Amino acid sequence: MSIPPVAKIDSAQLRLRVQAELDTYLGSRVPRLNQIAPDLAPFGAALVDLLSGGKRLRPMFCYWGWRAAGGADSPQIMQAAASLELVQACALIHDDVMDRSDTRRGSPTAHRRFAALHDAAGWPGPGDNFGTGAAILLGDLSLSWADEMLFTSGLDQDDLLRAKPVFDEMRLEIMAGQYLDLVEQARGGGSLERALRVVQYKSAKYTIERPLHLGAALAGAPATLLLALSAFGLPLGTAFQLRDDLLGVFGDPAITGKPAGDDLREGKRTYLVALAVESANPAQTRMIDTALGNPNLTPDAVTELRQILIDTGAVAAVEAQISDLTAQAQGALAAAQIDSDARMALAELAVAATTRNG
């Protein structure tokens, strides 16, 4: 794909370029699976399908972190940035297994897809067990390929070595956040502090802050710039996940690709739910304890839980926090000593990350 002039680069073009990099990379790796055995064809196809869409926020933040540090546009940085979509694929696949989710972007989740393959083939044993195992392996493969895609991007080896600690820390934080989320679900939630910690480590840091750091580190950014990018990226990443939590309850299924109120059926103990529990009256608390996490939750029960989230003030409080965090991020961006093109692009991405409806 040809590289447009810098002045004409926008988010839509970056998404296309990320997709082109993923298509090229997967086009070189998936056939290797098929060479090992024909039975692996559905395995690679599942990853290709998952990576055929998405908002591409992480690669875009990585790209503009690179540009903010003075890096020039190139195919090499695009491949490096696109590798973050494979990290994201790993997180999504494993998260869907842990949440027992049925759909992702309007299609069956990986574990449901593999369970259906098992059942259609008439193999003995539980299809769900096969689906879970296959999905875990697919997530592991995604994380392995993310590493390979980054380190074969063609960027200077010294730059890659300088950025490796950022990449390593990002992956550690994702796994730590996922585990903390599991712990919070097992405890039944209840702590605002713990819920916010899950937000930061499971999503906020690896969605915005660490991709910015990765791009900037690849370009040789000084520590002062990394701090400035953190001041922008961490509050924005937190606002992004808080918006995601609202969409998980109130989002339009036609846009989110998941059933209405899916987070309620999955029993997610989000910051939104923790706020509601803190202010709920006894009757509301009983409803939350009884209905949250019920996979057979009726539409009427979803409506009742939604109303509790509104009536306790939790929704308004989260919206206010999103506004405050976004303003904090915008202030940090305005103060950062970075290229004007990067500043403008990051400001636009901040709006896209916090005002989206899907």
Number of C-alpha atoms within 10 A of each C-alpha: 8 6 13 12 8 10 7 9 14 13 17 10 13 20 19 13 19 23 21 16 22 22 15 12 17 19 12 10 13 17 13 14 15 15 11 10 9 10 11 15 16 15 19 19 13 17 22 16 11 19 18 10 11 11 14 22 21 22 28 27 28 29 28 27 33 27 23 27 24 16 18 12 17 11 17 16 24 23 27 28 30 30 27 29 23 24 24 21 21 24 21 17 25 22 17 19 19 14 16 16 22 18 18 17 16 14 14 17 23 30 29 24 20 24 22 17 16 19 16 10 10 10 11 8 10 11 20 17 14 19 22 23 14 19 27 18 15 22 23 19 17 23 22 14 19 22 18 14 22 22 18 14 19 14 18 13 13 11 13 22 13 16 19 18 13 19 20 11 12 22 17 13 18 23 14 15 22 20 15 19 25 18 14 19 19 10 11 16 20 19 19 18 11 18 22 19 18 26 25 22 24 22 23 26 24 28 30 30 28 28 29 32 31 30 28 28 27 26 24 19 20 11 12 11 20 21 14 17 26 22 20 29 32 22 25 31 30 28 28 26 23 24 23 21 21 21 22 22 21 18 21 16 17 12 12 18 16 23 19 20 24 23 23 24 23 19 20 22 27 28 26 25 26 22 21 24 25 14 16 20 12 10 10 20 16 13 15 21 14 10 20 22 20 14 15 10 16 13 11 9 18 20 15 16 21 16 14 24 25 14 15 18 16 22 20 14 15 19 16 12 17 23 16 15 21 24 16 17 24 22 13 18 23 13 13 18 15 18 13 11 15 20 21 14 17 22 16 13 18 25 14 15 21 21 14 11 15 17
